Amino acid sequence: MIRHIVMFRLKSTDRTADENALLAKEKAQKLPDTITQIRRFEAVVNAPSADKTNYNFALIADFDTQADLDAYQVHPDHKAFGAFISTIKEEGGRACIDYEF
C-alpha cells in the first residue's frame, strides 16, 4: 500500500484562509466518488486551537500500488482540484510525502 499525504498552506483571497480550507475540504471529499483507485481518503483542516503557523489543509489518501497513485495524479478530477488549489495556496505552500506501508 502507498500512503499519499499532501499539506497546503492556504492564503486569504475573497475568502479567509480558513474559509478556503473548508471549501477545499468540501471539494476534495468528492474525489473518491470518481477516482476508483483511492482505497482510503481524508481531507482535513487544521484545528482552530492549533498553531496558526501549521499548514491549514491536508489530504491523506491510500492506494494499493504506485501505479494506482500515478493514475490518481493524472485523473481529470484530481487535475481540476489541483487547478483550484493552486489559486488559493501560498507560494511554496505545499509539502508532500508518499510512503509504503
N, C-alpha and C positions, 0 to 999 in steps of 0.2 A: 504494500500500500504506500501511496505517496500523500503526504500532507502538504498543502499549499497554504501558507499564511502570508497575507499581504496587508500592510498597515498604511494608512494615509493620514497626513496632517492636512486638514481641510481649512480653507480660508472663508472669510465673510465675503459675500457678493451682495446681491439684493436681499439675501437672507443671512442670518448669523452663521458662523461656523457650526454651531450646534444644530441649527435647523438644517443646514446642508448635510450634516452627518445623519440625521433622521431620514432625510429624503434619500440619501444614498442607500441607507439600510433598506428602506421600502423598495427601492428599485432592485437592489441586489437579491432580495429574498425571492424574486421571481425567476432568477436564473436556473434553479433546479427544475423548474417546470418544463423547461425546453432543452436543457443540456443533460442528456441521459447519462453521460459519463460520470457525473457527480454522484458519489456514494453518500456523503455526509456534508452538510453545509451550515455555516453560521455566518451571519452578518451582525456585527456588534459595534456599539458605541461606547466611548469612554464614560465611566460612571461620573455623574455630576460632582461627586465629592472627591474624585481622583485629581491628581496633579494636572494642572492645565498645560504643562509642557509635554504631556503624553501625546502620542498620536491619538486622534479623536475618532477614528473609524477603522475597522479591520474586517477582513474576510478570512474565514478558515474553511478549507474545503479538502475533502479526502477523495482520492481516486485509486482505482485498482492498480493502474500501471502508469508509467511515464507517458506512454502513448495516449492514454486517456486524458492526462493533464495537457498534453500537447494539443489534442483535439478541442479541449475546453478553451485553450488560449486563442484559437482561430475561429471559434464558433461565432457566427454573426451577432448573437445576443450578447456574448461576452465583449465583443468588439464595440458594440453600441454602448454598453455600460462603461467601458474604458474611455470612450469618447466623452461621455457625460462626466466621469470622474475627473478627467483632465481639465475640465472647465472650472472645477471647484477645489482642486488640490493646490497647496502651496508649492512654489518652485522647490524642487528637491524633496517634496513631502511624501515620499513613498519608500517603504522598506519591505523586502520580501525574503522568504526562505521556503525552500521545498526540501522535504526530507523523507526518507524511507522509514517505515516503522512496521 
